[in-house]
Amino acid sequence: MVISLIEQSEHLVKADKLLYALRDVTATVDSIPLIASSVMSKKIAAGDKILLDVTVGQGAFMKSLEEAEHLSETIVSLGREVGRETIAVITDMSQPLGRAIGNRLEIFEAIEIMQGKGRADITEFICGLVEILLNLTGVESSSDKIRQHLVEGVALSKFEELIEAQGGDLDDLYRRSAAAYVTEVLADEEGYISELPALAFGKYAMKLGAGRTTKADTLNYETGIVFEKKVGDSVKVSETVANIYSDQALTEELIDEFKAYITNQQ
C-alpha cells in the first residue's frame, strides 16, 4: 500500500492560485461553481478515484444542506465529465467532529481511534468513509472489518510506518512538553448538551494559539480543547464538560466565554 500526503505547490494546478486571488477581490469566494472547480482541479490532477467529504453546518464553509447538496452535485458532475469516479459525502459540522481541537491533541485522539478506543460516533464516521473509499477502489470491505483493524492495531502500525517513512518518530509526540495549564470546565446544571458550535470553539482555540489568523503566526502545538461531553450526552452538576489546554492561566472572563458557547438543556 502506498500513501501520499501532499499540499498544493506552485507546480500543481498553477491557474487555481491565480483564480482564487481573483475570487478574493471580486466577492466570488463563496461561488459554488468556482469552489467546485478549485477543489476538483487538484483532485483530478492527483488521481482517478475521488472521495470528498463535504461538510455542512455553522462550522463549515457550506452553511445549509441546500448549499452542500449543490456543491456535492457539481463536484460529482465535474469528476464524471473527465472520467474520474467521484463520490461526495455530506457530513455534519455543526459541532466539532471529534473530541479534540488542537494540533497535538488531535493527533492523540487519532491514535486513540486507531487503537479502537475512540468515541462511537467518530469511529462510525471514519469506518464509513474508509468503507466507501475501499469499495470505490475495488477492495471489498465492511465497517466491521475496518473496526477490527482498529482494535487489532493494524491502522496504528501503518500510521507509524508512514511517519517513519517521512523521517519522523511517533514517540516524539510523547516526549514533548504538555501544555502548562489544564482548566476543567464544569457543568453548572444538570441536563443534556444540545449545542457545541464548531465555529465558536474553533475561534476560541485560535485564541489559545492552536490556529493561525495569518501565515506569519506561530502555532502552539500543545494548546487546545478536549471535550468530555458532546451533543446529546447527559451531564450532571459539576461534571467535566471539557478541558482547556493553554500556555498560561485562563482568566475568569475566558472561562465564562467558553461556557457561554455551550447549550445545556434540562
Secondary structure, DSSP 8 states (H G I E B T S, - for coil): ---------TTSSHHHHHHHHHHHHTT-TT-HHHHHHHHHHHHHHH-SEEEEEEEESTTSSB-SHHHHHHHHHHHHHHHHHTT-EEEEEEEE-SS-SSSEESHHHHHHHHHHHHTT-S-HHHHHHHHHHHHHHHHHTT----HHHHHHHHHTTHHHHHHHHHHHHTT--TTHHHHS---SEEEEEE-SS-EEEEE--HHHHHHHHHHTTSS-SSTTS---SS-EEEES--TT-EE-TT-EEEEEEESS---HHHHHHHHHH-EEE-
